[in-house]
Amino acid sequence: MKNKHKYSVSDKMSALICDNYSLLTVMSRFGLRLGFGDASVGEVCAAQNVDCATFLSVVNFIAEERDSIELTEDFSVKSLMKYLGNAHTYFLDFKLPAIRKKLVEAVGDTVEDKLAMLVIKFFDEYVMEIGDHMDYEDRNVFKYTRSLLEGNVSDTGFNIYDFARNHERAESKLTELKNIIIKYYPQVGCSNLMNDVLYDIYNCEADLALHSKIENFMFVPSVIALERRLKSK
C-alpha cells in the first residue's frame, strides 16, 4: 500500500532536508546529527536511537500543514516530550539570547535612549514570560506525563485538560515588539541590522507558533488518550 504521508521511512534523510530545510529544527530537537550520507530516514533514526514513527509523525504534521493528526499505536509520547523539551532549550538558551544580542547591537547609539531602553526592556520581559511558561511545562506538565507513562494517575486534581485550556499561544506576545520597531524605530543609517533582527523575530514567532501547534494537536491528544487508558483500568 502506498504511503499516504509525504515522507516515509524509506526516503533518504538528505532528500527530506533538501526538500524542506525548515525540518532541520525537527532533526536537531530529536537529537539527530548531520553526516548521515545517503541513509534512509529509518536507517538514520535507528543508528541514532530516535523513535522513527514519532519523528515522521512530527515531520509530516509540519510538511503537510495539518490541523489534526491520527496518532498510531507506535507513536511515542516519551519521544515527543523529549522533542518538546529540546525545543524549550533551543528557544531559551540559544535563539532568544541570539536575538537579544543582535537587538542590542541594532539599537545601539542610533536611537534615543528611552526608546532603546523600551525595546530591550520589552524583549527581556517577553523572554521572562516565555521562560516561565516553558518552565511550568518542564516542571509540571512533563512531570505529570512521565507519571502517566509509569502507569500512575495523579490524585492532585491536575490533568492535561487544564494545560490544554490554559495554553496560550505565547509567540503572539512578540507582536507588540515588532510593532514598536516597525512603527516607531527612527531609521538612521544602514537598515540592514535592524531588518535582520526583525527577520529573526518573525522566524522565531513562526517557530513558536508551530511549537504550540505541535503541543496542542499532537502532545495534548496523546496524553489525553494515555489518561483515558489508565483511568479505564
Secondary structure, DSSP 4 states (H G I P E B T S, - for coil): ---SSS--TTSBHHHHHHH-GGGHHHHHHHT--S--TT-BHHHHHHHTT--HHHHHHHHHHHHTT-S-----TT--HHHHHHHHHHHHHHIIIIIHHHHHHHHHHHHTTTS-HHHHHHHHHHHHHHHHHHHHHHHHIIIIIHHHHHHHHTT---SSS--HHHHHHH---GGGGHHHHHHHHHHH----S--HHHHHHHHHHHHHHHHHHHHHHHIIIIIHHHHHHHHHHHHT-
